[in-house]
């Protein structure tokens, strides 16, 4: 007899600038979310560099889970996803200080030292990853605390450990470390040794859908229930792609928030010289898929620009009004390279963008924002076409999910510049993907990744932006 019940789970979804706890409900023809707790978080400057305030993050997560259980006592499990690459180091079960932030400048030293031992061309053949200076492998090499530690856990796995006491590494996020074999999906311990990384730091690997463990008695008392923690596709982009309603291999995806992750889903890696030179990466997805994608700077450029203007004004800026004004700009605006390395760190973003423009910066804020949006859209379009060329795919649509799906101007500009229709939504793709993997683990829904995506398509129809509309 088929289970027709609607089941409830808790999804912890942590982005690079904010986090939230959601109640997910899933069953036959049902997939929805209820927001329970949203909280800001971000980089904090310490004497030794840029870190995350992890103690505060953990408290927000536990408080949010407690509120979720209070609202919905029938919650059956917890899943956690977050941004990639950052980690905490443990010794005898205790955290050795706050996790470093991926934008900390120490990683430059790690890059030089790793490449001195293992040339990048060989790294790509082994791990399939694009070059990003903050990849965990480089961070490890530059971390002086490494010799003191006995385990390294990425952020979702670290939170799961604090909740359950079990140390594991979920495979989709582990694939972003640079230490996972691109073909094998297992730790490349030979590479770790050559790069100066003690293999003892690398915990047991598990797949999305695995039950990590049950809340410890102390945590269960705080939250108000004894629940299992399920390893979802814990890299937030991996969770988002679970919930992208890809209809065929002719679909590209963009998961757009602080970053724009642009690519296609594959069943086998494309380890060509062209893919390496184009800086395309192979990150693991749920059910053994590959997310063949390129990192494009996303709405970080807009949020940092607005933050600078708010500091200048001493007052908050209404973003919807600013975007509406940008949409009304009819004059052609200059376009810059949204991926220029000078734009990667926090700081005076308007001045750094102006320095990249091929002509004087727009004189109004509305036109300046339009320039940002058009530049991000141009980078998205270029990455989509490169993904098609490298993978041998003929693409006929782009699915854009995440917070960027709310930005009509960005969606239309991406359609116009790519020449492909953009299907925007779901906005909360990451949390929905988290819920879908938990729901399948509980038996609330069944089937393949395609079956899960069919439920998304039925319950969250996209908004369509046609080129030239």
Secondary structure in CASP SS format (residue, H / E / C, confidence):
PFRMAT SS
TARGET T0000
AUTHOR 0000-0000-0000
METHOD secondary structure of the structure
MODEL  1
X C 1.00
X C 1.00
X C 1.00
X C 1.00
X C 1.00
X C 1.00
X E 1.00
X E 1.00
X E 1.00
X E 1.00
X E 1.00
X E 1.00
X E 1.00
X E 1.00
X C 1.00
X C 1.00
X C 1.00
X E 1.00
X E 1.00
X E 1.00
X E 1.00
X E 1.00
X E 1.00
X E 1.00
X E 1.00
X E 1.00
X E 1.00
X C 1.00
X C 1.00
X E 1.00
X E 1.00
X E 1.00
X E 1.00
X E 1.00
X E 1.00
X E 1.00
X E 1.00
X E 1.00
X E 1.00
X E 1.00
X C 1.00
X C 1.00
X E 1.00
X E 1.00
X E 1.00
X E 1.00
X C 1.00
X C 1.00
X E 1.00
X E 1.00
X E 1.00
X E 1.00
X C 1.00
X H 1.00
X H 1.00
X H 1.00
X H 1.00
X H 1.00
X H 1.00
X H 1.00
X H 1.00
X H 1.00
X H 1.00
X H 1.00
X H 1.00
X H 1.00
X H 1.00
X H 1.00
X H 1.00
X H 1.00
X H 1.00
X C 1.00
X C 1.00
X C 1.00
X E 1.00
X E 1.00
X E 1.00
X E 1.00
X E 1.00
X E 1.00
X E 1.00
X E 1.00
X C 1.00
X C 1.00
X C 1.00
X C 1.00
X E 1.00
X E 1.00
X E 1.00
X E 1.00
X E 1.00
X C 1.00
X C 1.00
X E 1.00
X E 1.00
X C 1.00
X C 1.00
X C 1.00
X C 1.00
X E 1.00
X C 1.00
X C 1.00
X C 1.00
X C 1.00
X C 1.00
X C 1.00
X H 1.00
X H 1.00
X H 1.00
X H 1.00
X H 1.00
X H 1.00
X H 1.00
X H 1.00
X H 1.00
X H 1.00
X H 1.00
X C 1.00
X C 1.00
X H 1.00
X H 1.00
X H 1.00
X H 1.00
X H 1.00
X H 1.00
X H 1.00
X H 1.00
X C 1.00
X C 1.00
X C 1.00
X C 1.00
X C 1.00
X C 1.00
X C 1.00
X C 1.00
X H 1.00
X H 1.00
X H 1.00
X H 1.00
X H 1.00
X H 1.00
X C 1.00
X C 1.00
X C 1.00
X C 1.00
X H 1.00
X H 1.00
X H 1.00
X C 1.00
X C 1.00
X E 1.00
X E 1.00
X E 1.00
X E 1.00
X H 1.00
X H 1.00
X H 1.00
X H 1.00
X H 1.00
X H 1.00
X H 1.00
X H 1.00
X H 1.00
X H 1.00
X C 1.00
X C 1.00
X C 1.00
X E 1.00
X E 1.00
X E 1.00
X H 1.00
X H 1.00
X H 1.00
X H 1.00
X C 1.00
X C 1.00
X C 1.00
X C 1.00
X C 1.00
X E 1.00
X C 1.00
X C 1.00
X C 1.00
X C 1.00
X C 1.00
X C 1.00
X E 1.00
X C 1.00
X H 1.00
X H 1.00
X H 1.00
X H 1.00
X H 1.00
X H 1.00
X C 1.00
X C 1.00
X C 1.00
X C 1.00
X H 1.00
X H 1.00
X H 1.00
X E 1.00
X C 1.00
X E 1.00
X E 1.00
X E 1.00
X C 1.00
X C 1.00
X C 1.00
X E 1.00
X E 1.00
X E 1.00
X E 1.00
X E 1.00
X C 1.00
X C 1.00
X H 1.00
X H 1.00
X H 1.00
X H 1.00
X H 1.00
X H 1.00
X H 1.00
X C 1.00
X C 1.00
X C 1.00
X C 1.00
X E 1.00
X E 1.00
X E 1.00
X E 1.00
X C 1.00
X C 1.00
X C 1.00
X E 1.00
X H 1.00
X H 1.00
X H 1.00
X H 1.00
X H 1.00
X H 1.00
X H 1.00
X C 1.00
X C 1.00
X C 1.00
X C 1.00
X C 1.00
X C 1.00
X C 1.00
X C 1.00
X E 1.00
X E 1.00
X E 1.00
X E 1.00
X E 1.00
X E 1.00
X C 1.00
X C 1.00
X E 1.00
X E 1.00
X E 1.00
X E 1.00
X E 1.00
X E 1.00
X E 1.00
X E 1.00
X C 1.00
X C 1.00
X C 1.00
X C 1.00
X C 1.00
X C 1.00
X H 1.00
X H 1.00
X H 1.00
X H 1.00
X H 1.00
X C 1.00
X C 1.00
X C 1.00
X E 1.00
X E 1.00
X E 1.00
X E 1.00
X C 1.00
X H 1.00
X H 1.00
X H 1.00
X C 1.00
X E 1.00
X E 1.00
X E 1.00
X E 1.00
X E 1.00
X E 1.00
X E 1.00
X E 1.00
X C 1.00
X C 1.00
X H 1.00
X H 1.00
X H 1.00
X H 1.00
X H 1.00
X H 1.00
X H 1.00
X H 1.00
X H 1.00
X H 1.00
X H 1.00
X H 1.00
X H 1.00
X H 1.00
X C 1.00
X C 1.00
X C 1.00
X C 1.00
X C 1.00
X H 1.00
X H 1.00
X H 1.00
X H 1.00
X H 1.00
X H 1.00
X H 1.00
X H 1.00
X H 1.00
X C 1.00
X C 1.00
X C 1.00
X C 1.00
X C 1.00
X C 1.00
X C 1.00
X C 1.00
X C 1.00
X C 1.00
X C 1.00
X C 1.00
X C 1.00
X H 1.00
X H 1.00
X H 1.00
X C 1.00
X C 1.00
X C 1.00
X C 1.00
X C 1.00
X H 1.00
X H 1.00
X H 1.00
X H 1.00
X H 1.00
X H 1.00
X H 1.00
X H 1.00
X C 1.00
X C 1.00
X C 1.00
X C 1.00
X C 1.00
X C 1.00
X C 1.00
X C 1.00
X H 1.00
X H 1.00
X H 1.00
X H 1.00
X H 1.00
X H 1.00
X H 1.00
X H 1.00
X H 1.00
X H 1.00
X H 1.00
X H 1.00
X H 1.00
X H 1.00
X H 1.00
X H 1.00
X H 1.00
X H 1.00
X H 1.00
X H 1.00
X H 1.00
X H 1.00
X H 1.00
X H 1.00
X H 1.00
X H 1.00
X H 1.00
X C 1.00
X C 1.00
X C 1.00
X C 1.00
X C 1.00
X E 1.00
X E 1.00
X E 1.00
X E 1.00
X E 1.00
X C 1.00
X H 1.00
X H 1.00
X H 1.00
X H 1.00
X C 1.00
X H 1.00
X H 1.00
X H 1.00
X H 1.00
X H 1.00
X H 1.00
X H 1.00
X H 1.00
X H 1.00
X H 1.00
X H 1.00
X C 1.00
X C 1.00
X E 1.00
X E 1.00
X E 1.00
X E 1.00
X C 1.00
X C 1.00
X C 1.00
X C 1.00
X H 1.00
X H 1.00
X H 1.00
X H 1.00
X H 1.00
X H 1.00
X H 1.00
X H 1.00
X H 1.00
X H 1.00
X H 1.00
X H 1.00
X H 1.00
X H 1.00
X C 1.00
X C 1.00
X C 1.00
X C 1.00
X C 1.00
X C 1.00
X H 1.00
X H 1.00
X H 1.00
X H 1.00
X H 1.00
X H 1.00
X H 1.00
X H 1.00
X H 1.00
X H 1.00
X H 1.00
X C 1.00
X C 1.00
X C 1.00
X E 1.00
X E 1.00
X E 1.00
X C 1.00
X C 1.00
X C 1.00
X C 1.00
END
